Amino acid sequence: MILVRQINRDWCNSGIPGVQTCSTWTGIEGDGGYFARFQAGALFPKHTHHGWEQIIVLEGAIRFNDVELRAGDVLQVQGSDEHEACAVEDTLLFVAHHGGIEIRE
């Protein structure tokens, strides 16, 4: 069992302007889960995954390529699905993934 209380979240800069992350768990072979906090207008560059990724929008709105997601929406991405993410407004996501990522830009 892994417990991460909200009060104890350790937010880190992701290296991408306007995007902070907070790991919730890390497994083997790039598996893991994390929260991602995007400021409005922040852009995560085009990338692919070495496995799957599941994204749950908790707050705000974000666009993955031409698809806009809002709070409560869930997106499943397969490894070969090249995409970028652009926050329409301040946004909080939860992301679970299998495998790492490869930045394309």
C-alpha positions as CSV (number, residue, x, y, z in Angstrom):
1,M,0.0,0.0,0.0
2,I,1.3,3.5,-0.9
3,L,-0.1,6.6,0.7
4,V,0.7,10.1,-0.3
5,R,-1.3,12.7,1.6
6,Q,-2.1,16.0,-0.2
7,I,-0.4,18.0,2.6
8,N,2.9,16.0,2.0
9,R,3.0,16.4,-1.8
10,D,6.5,17.4,-3.0
11,W,6.0,19.4,-6.2
12,C,9.1,19.7,-8.5
13,N,9.8,21.7,-11.7
14,S,9.5,19.3,-14.6
15,G,12.0,21.2,-16.8
16,I,9.1,22.4,-18.9
17,P,8.1,26.0,-18.3
18,G,4.7,26.2,-16.4
19,V,4.6,22.4,-15.6
20,Q,5.2,21.0,-12.1
21,T,5.0,17.3,-11.2
22,C,4.6,15.3,-8.0
23,S,5.5,11.6,-8.1
24,T,3.1,9.2,-6.4
25,W,4.9,6.0,-7.2
26,T,7.7,4.7,-9.4
27,G,8.0,1.1,-10.5
28,I,10.4,-0.8,-12.8
29,E,10.9,-0.2,-16.5
30,G,9.5,3.4,-16.4
31,D,6.2,2.5,-14.7
32,G,4.8,5.1,-12.4
33,G,2.2,7.6,-11.5
34,Y,2.3,11.3,-10.8
35,F,0.3,14.5,-10.6
36,A,1.0,17.2,-13.1
37,R,0.1,20.9,-12.6
38,F,0.0,23.0,-15.7
39,Q,-0.3,26.8,-15.8
40,A,-2.6,28.2,-18.4
41,G,-0.7,28.2,-21.8
42,A,2.0,25.8,-20.7
43,L,3.0,23.4,-23.5
44,F,4.4,19.9,-23.0
45,P,6.2,19.2,-26.3
46,K,5.4,16.5,-28.9
47,H,6.3,13.1,-27.6
48,T,5.6,9.4,-27.7
49,H,5.6,6.7,-25.1
50,H,7.4,3.3,-24.8
51,G,4.2,1.9,-23.4
52,W,0.7,3.2,-22.4
53,E,-0.3,6.3,-20.6
54,Q,-3.6,7.1,-18.9
55,I,-4.5,10.7,-18.0
56,I,-7.3,11.8,-15.8
57,V,-8.1,15.5,-15.7
58,L,-8.9,16.5,-12.1
59,E,-9.2,20.3,-12.6
60,G,-9.1,22.7,-15.5
61,A,-8.9,22.1,-19.2
62,I,-6.1,20.9,-21.5
63,R,-5.7,20.0,-25.1
64,F,-3.9,16.9,-26.4
65,N,-3.4,17.6,-30.1
66,D,-6.9,18.5,-31.3
67,V,-8.8,16.9,-28.4
68,E,-9.8,19.2,-25.4
69,L,-10.3,17.5,-22.1
70,R,-12.0,18.9,-19.0
71,A,-12.3,17.8,-15.4
72,G,-13.5,14.2,-15.2
73,D,-12.3,13.3,-18.7
74,V,-9.9,10.3,-19.1
75,L,-7.5,9.8,-22.0
76,Q,-5.7,6.5,-22.8
77,V,-2.6,6.9,-25.0
78,Q,-0.7,4.0,-26.6
79,G,3.0,4.1,-27.2
80,S,2.9,5.1,-30.9
81,D,0.4,7.9,-30.4
82,E,2.5,11.1,-30.9
83,H,0.9,14.0,-29.0
84,E,1.6,17.3,-27.2
85,A,-0.3,18.9,-24.4
86,C,-1.3,22.5,-24.1
87,A,-3.1,23.8,-21.0
88,V,-6.2,25.9,-21.9
89,E,-6.4,27.0,-18.3
90,D,-4.7,26.1,-15.1
91,T,-5.0,22.3,-15.0
92,L,-4.3,19.4,-12.6
93,L,-3.8,15.9,-14.0
94,F,-3.2,12.5,-12.6
95,V,-1.1,10.3,-14.9
96,A,-0.3,6.6,-14.7
97,H,2.1,5.1,-17.2
98,H,4.0,2.0,-18.3
99,G,7.4,2.8,-19.8
100,G,9.2,6.1,-20.4
101,I,8.7,8.8,-23.0
102,E,10.6,10.1,-26.0
103,I,10.5,13.9,-26.8
104,R,10.1,14.5,-30.5
105,E,10.8,18.2,-30.6
